[in-house]
Amino acid sequence: MTNDLVPLDAPPRPRSRRSIAETLRQLRQENGLTLNELARRCALAPSTLSKIENGQMSPTYDTILSLAEGLGADVAELFARRQTTTVSGRRTINRAGDGVAHNTDQYDHQMLCTELAHKQFVPLKAIIKANSISRFGGMLSHSGEEFVYVLSGEIELHTQFYAPTRLHTGDSCYFDSTMGHALLKASEEDAEVLWVCSRIIEPLKDNGS
């Protein structure tokens, strides 16, 4: 008889990775939405949504939030379709290097613990790439709050109502995400941060449909 139990010290089984483009297309189709309908819900241009679905554009975190809201989905669903249900005592473990990669012009993200749905916050690690606001493309803003802890290197925090502030290894900050913000690389070596964003819970915006 086959023993299906996995020893406690066994290495984690490899998990299949799906691109955000594939998952987004599947979620849209499961919801019976056309590109134009989802684009309207997310306040995105249909051409932009098409590029994301075809892997020609990597969405920023702000855009990911908009997509999740438009689909009535959890942010984690855009990165992992197999998730545990919401029950008391739930847990998941993320081994070193086992996060889901999502790279943009501003940051290289490693999304953490994506197998667990409906978390109250979104944990991730990020490499800060942009070293100027012009290269960053302007400050971002969205609902929620964020906590950032500098793991290595040096970053410069730009926020809408405060002067730019440099943060070194071991420094941290907490800020309102509705305020325009951007993290910039302020050192020659790569700057890596632990990033925690509050989960966004808002009513679905249908924009008149």
Secondary structure, DSSP 8 states (H G I E B T S, - for coil): -------TTS---------HHHHHHHHHHHTT--HHHHHHHHT--HHHHHHHHTTSS---HHHHHHHHHHHT--GGGGT-S--B---TT------TT-SEEEE-SSEEEEE--TTB-S-SEEEEEEEE---SHHHHTS-B--SSEEEEEEEESEEEEEETTEEEEEEETT-EEEEETTS-EEEEE-SSS-EEEEEEEE--------TT-
